[in-house]
């Protein structure tokens, strides 16, 4: 995976550009933390956890498709998610992400991010940040696009911290991106 420089959200932007800018920034941090590693680096763990960078990246691909496809638009999850028996293997994406090649996992994640960007653009064109999701799993009321963007930023920020610790244990890499 080619290293991406994290971009900063606008300092005094409107709400939409600030939320989208922050989501892109934390996506770029995760891409950098998981980039340019071989299979051993993507499978490394930091005991006592069994979390790997490969599993984390595949999990984020699932979360992208779930939030911006299924939750936002009510679209069924496609491959590879639609063939998983989640009841018998609830951590499937973490387990298989550690087993697959770094290129396969990164490609799956990048494709999920591109689908998410298209879904968000569609929602912004139709109803802006107030666009309500088709899924009402958060307390019974359908969340707005604004809410799921905030949830995704939190998801990425939390996992960026995990990625930071694992990556540092692999090769000493620290920080949010290459020096500018």
Order of alpha helices (4+ residues) and beta strands (2+ residues): alpha-alpha-alpha-alpha-alpha-alpha
